[in-house]
């Protein structure tokens, strides 16, 4: 997994600009988790970021433990979801004594894992802290997302007190997406610039399913979802897949 400094650097921007995804997919996550998410159940929010999903989960009465590598992200998470418990740890290297009913990992967090062996280890870590029959629900960007929306794209956003530019590109040969953010934030009369680059990669569905099976998961299914069509069987044009797997 990448150095936490990359996420620390833009935690403040992430907190204000990427804070609606969790709210939009919460009904889907709850539906996919099904009976493995009992009322008041224990939930692991892996790669929890600034805690938007944790906040929603605790508001609905669930007991949440959030794990993230970035201390900067977790500072916001503790403010956004004060009822949750947060732990700074690498998803590739964590063990928790508590057993969870359900685990979530959202907003293509697992696409940031650039090596298959690291992704495999994360699946083992999640399996190790789930109760038997517990569900692991996560999403990942597909190759369609990278080839359609990451091909030399730039956007600029200006708001009171800050400005940022996003440059996205995808190297098809390396299967590597690069997300470069240049940020300007006002402090008094001065403006401070900072730059952050994060990377994502693509894993074929068969590869992900194989890794889940090796980690002890069964009954693995994939779904596509959008506001217009709801939950559907993934087609070739799906840009994001939702995986659901159960701990054996």
C-alpha positions in Angstrom: 0.0 0.0 0.0 1.2 3.5 -0.6 2.9 5.8 1.9 0.4 7.4 4.2 1.8 10.9 3.4 0.1 10.8 0.0 -3.3 10.6 1.7 -2.4 12.9 4.6 -1.6 15.7 2.2 -5.1 16.0 0.7 -7.2 14.7 3.6 -8.8 18.2 4.0 -9.8 18.3 0.4 -11.0 14.7 0.3 -13.1 15.5 3.4 -15.0 18.3 1.6 -15.0 17.2 -2.0 -15.5 13.4 -1.9 -18.0 13.1 0.9 -21.2 12.0 -0.9 -20.3 8.6 -2.3 -20.9 6.7 1.0 -24.4 8.2 1.4 -25.3 7.3 -2.2 -24.2 3.6 -1.9 -25.3 2.9 1.8 -28.6 1.4 0.8 -26.8 -0.9 -1.7 -24.2 -2.0 0.9 -27.0 -2.7 3.4 -28.9 -4.7 0.9 -25.9 -6.8 -0.2 -24.8 -7.5 3.4 -28.3 -8.8 4.1 -28.6 -11.0 7.1 -24.9 -10.8 7.9 -25.6 -7.2 9.1 -27.9 -7.6 12.1 -29.3 -4.7 14.0 -26.6 -3.2 16.2 -24.0 -5.5 14.5 -20.2 -5.1 14.5 -18.9 -3.6 11.2 -15.4 -3.3 9.9 -14.9 -0.2 7.7 -11.6 -1.0 5.9 -9.8 1.9 4.3 -12.4 4.2 6.0 -10.9 7.5 4.8 -12.4 10.5 6.5 -15.2 8.5 8.0 -18.3 9.3 6.0 -19.5 5.7 5.8 -18.6 5.1 9.4 -20.8 8.1 10.3 -23.8 6.7 8.4 -23.3 3.3 9.9 -23.2 4.5 13.5 -26.2 6.7 12.9 -28.1 3.5 12.0 -27.0 1.9 15.2 -24.1 -0.3 14.1 -20.9 -0.6 16.1 -18.1 0.5 13.7 -14.4 0.0 13.7 -12.6 2.0 11.0 -9.1 1.1 9.7 -7.0 3.4 7.6 -3.3 4.0 7.0 -3.6 7.8 6.9 -3.4 9.7 10.2 -4.6 12.8 8.3 -7.7 11.0 7.1 -8.4 9.6 10.5 -8.3 13.0 12.2 -11.3 13.9 10.1 -12.9 10.5 10.6 -12.9 10.9 14.4 -14.7 14.2 14.0 -17.2 13.0 11.4 -18.0 9.7 13.2 -17.3 10.3 16.9 -19.2 7.1 17.9 -17.0 4.9 15.9 -13.6 3.4 16.9 -10.7 4.1 14.5 -7.3 2.4 14.2 -4.4 3.5 12.1 -3.1 0.5 10.2 -2.1 -0.7 6.8 -4.8 -2.9 5.2 -2.0 -5.2 4.1 -0.8 -5.7 7.7 -3.5 -5.6 10.3 -5.0 -8.0 12.8 -7.9 -7.3 15.1 -9.0 -9.4 18.1 -12.6 -8.5 17.6 -14.8 -10.5 15.2 -17.1 -8.7 12.9 -20.4 -9.5 11.4 -19.7 -7.6 8.2 -16.8 -5.8 6.5 -17.0 -3.0 3.9 -14.3 -1.5 1.8 -15.6 1.2 -0.6 -14.8 3.9 -3.1 -12.4 1.8 -5.2 -10.0 1.7 -2.2 -8.8 -1.7 -3.3 -7.8 -0.5 -6.8 -5.0 1.4 -4.9 -3.4 -1.9 -4.1 -0.9 -2.3 -6.9 0.3 -5.9 -6.3 -1.8 -9.0 -6.4 0.0 -10.5 -3.4 -0.9 -7.5 -1.3 -4.5 -7.8 -2.4 -4.4 -11.4 -1.5 -3.1 -10.6 2.0 -5.8 -8.0 2.5 -8.4 -10.6 1.8 -6.8 -13.0 4.3 -6.7 -10.2 6.9 -10.4 -9.5 6.4 -11.3 -13.2 6.5 -9.4 -13.5 9.8 -11.5 -11.0 11.6 -14.9 -11.9 10.2 -17.4 -14.3 12.0 -18.2 -17.4 10.2 -20.9 -16.5 7.6 -20.0 -12.8 7.8 -20.1 -10.9 4.5 -17.3 -8.9 2.9 -18.7 -6.3 0.5 -16.5 -4.0 -1.6 -16.3 -2.2 -4.9 -13.6 -2.0 -7.5 -13.2 0.0 -10.8 -13.3 -2.1 -13.9 -11.1 -1.8 -17.0 -14.0 0.0 -18.7 -13.7 2.8 -16.1 -9.9 3.3 -16.7 -10.1 3.2 -20.5 -13.2 5.4 -20.7 -12.7 8.0 -17.9 -9.0 8.0 -17.0 -7.6 8.8 -20.5 -5.8 12.1 -20.2 -8.6 14.0 -18.4 -8.2 17.3 -16.5 -10.6 19.3 -14.4 -10.3 22.5 -12.4 -12.4 23.5 -9.4 -12.4 26.9 -7.6 -14.3 27.4 -4.4 -14.0 30.0 -1.6 -10.7 29.5 0.2 -9.3 26.8 -2.1 -8.7 25.7 -5.7 -7.6 22.4 -7.1 -6.7 20.8 -10.4 -7.0 17.1 -11.1 -5.1 15.4 -13.9 -5.9 11.8 -14.6 -4.3 9.4 -17.0 -4.1 5.6 -17.6 -1.2 3.7 -19.0 -2.7 0.7 -20.8 0.5 -1.2 -21.0 1.3 -1.0 -17.3 -2.4 -1.1 -16.3 -1.7 1.9 -14.1 -3.9 4.9 -13.4 -2.4 8.1 -12.1 -4.4 10.6 -10.2 -2.5 13.9 -9.8 -4.0 16.6 -7.6 -2.6 20.2 -7.3 -4.2 22.1 -4.5 -4.1 25.7 -3.4 -5.5 26.5 0.1 -5.9 30.0 1.5 -4.5 30.7 5.0 -5.1 34.3 5.9 -3.8 36.4 3.0 -1.4 33.7 1.8 -2.0 30.7 -0.4 -0.3 27.4 0.1 0.3 24.9 -2.8 0.6 21.2 -2.3 0.7 18.3 -4.8 -0.3 14.6 -4.4 -0.2 11.7 -6.7 -2.0 8.4 -6.1 -2.2 5.4 -8.3 -4.8 2.7 -9.1 -4.7 -0.5 -11.1 -7.2 -3.0 -12.6 -7.8 -6.6 -11.6 -9.9 -8.9 -13.8 -12.9 -10.3 -12.0 -11.7 -13.8 -12.3 -8.4 -12.8 -10.5 -10.3 -11.1 -7.7 -12.6 -14.1 -7.2 -9.7 -16.5 -7.2 -7.9 -14.4 -4.5 -11.1 -14.4 -2.4 -11.4 -18.2 -2.6 -7.8 -18.6 -1.5 -8.6 -16.4 1.5 -11.4 -18.7 2.6 -14.4 -16.9 1.1 -17.3 -18.7 -0.5 -20.6 -17.8 -2.3 -18.9 -15.0 -4.2 -21.0 -12.8 -6.4 -20.5 -9.6 -8.4 -23.1 -6.9 -9.1 -23.4 -3.6 -11.0 -25.5 -0.8 -9.8 -26.7 2.7 -10.9 -29.5 5.0 -9.8 -31.5 4.4 -13.0 -31.4 0.6 -13.3 -30.7 -0.4 -9.7 -28.7 -3.6 -9.1 -28.0 -5.5 -12.2 -25.8 -8.3 -13.6 -22.5 -6.8 -14.6 -22.1 -6.2 -18.4 -19.1 -5.2 -20.5 -19.9 -1.5 -20.0 -19.9 -1.7 -16.2 -17.4 0.8 -14.8 -17.6 -0.4 -11.1 -18.2 -3.8 -9.7 -19.6 -4.6 -6.3 -18.3 -7.9 -4.8 -20.0 -9.9 -2.1 -18.3 -12.8 -0.4 -19.0 -14.8 2.7 -16.5 -16.1 5.3 -16.7 -19.9 5.3 
